[in-house]
Amino acid sequence: MFLFCRIFSYILNFEACGKSLEHKHLDFEKFLVLERSLKDSDNTEFKVGDFVTFKPGSIHFSSSVKGCLLLVFMRGINKLL
């Protein structure tokens, strides 16, 4: 038996002072920081070259003062809170 899941990949460009909405990950999301930096809601700062994984059930939002560029790999969808 084969199980299929939707896997999306995309480039995400956060504008300066950009912020994502708070959301819950229903499956894995991974991203690579390509330019500048991103700060998570727990104040963790992700910098160029960081490869980040959010596990299913993770709840957070992110922001970037100077803007940033991410390469995102996501399974399924996230639930907005």
N, C-alpha and C positions, 0 to 999 in steps of 0.2 A: 504494500500500500504506500502511495506517495502522498505526502502532505505538502500543500502549497501555501505560502504566505506572500503577502504583498510586501516587497522591499522597494523603497523609494530612495533615490539619491538626488541631491540637488545642491546648488550653490545658494547660500543664504547671505545676503548683504545687509547687515545692521547699519542703519544710518547713525550719525552722531546723536547721542542721547536716546537711541532706540531701546525699546524694552518689549519683551514678549509677555503675553498674558500668562497668568498662573495656570498650570496644566498638570495632568497626571499621565504618566507614560503607561500605556496598556501593554506595550512590548518594548524591546530594546531600541534605543536610539544611540548612535555614535556620531561623533563629528571631529573633524580636524580643523584647528584654527590656522587659517592661511595668512591673515593680516591682522595686525593690532591685537586687541584683547577683549575678552568677554568676562563679565562678573556674574556669578550665580547668586541666587537669593540667600545662600548661606555665606556669602562674601568670598567664596573661592574664586580666584582669578585665573582664567585660562589664557595662556599666552601662545604666540606663534609656535607651531610645532606640537602643541599639546593634542593628544588624541583622547577624547573623553567618551565615557560610556555611562548612560543612564539606564538602570535596570527597570523592568516592569514594576509598577507601583510607586516609582519615584514621583515626587511632587515638587515643583519648583517654578521659578521664572528667571529670566536672564536679562541683563542690560549691558550697554556699552557706551561709555562717555564719549570716546573718540570714533565710534563705529568699528565694525570688524567684518571680516569675510570668513565664512565657514563652509566646509564641504561636509554635508550631512548625509548619513545613511540611517534610514528609519524603517522599521517594520511596523505595519499597521498604521493606526492613527493615535493621536493623543486626545484626551478628554479635557476640555476647558472647564475650569472651576470658577 
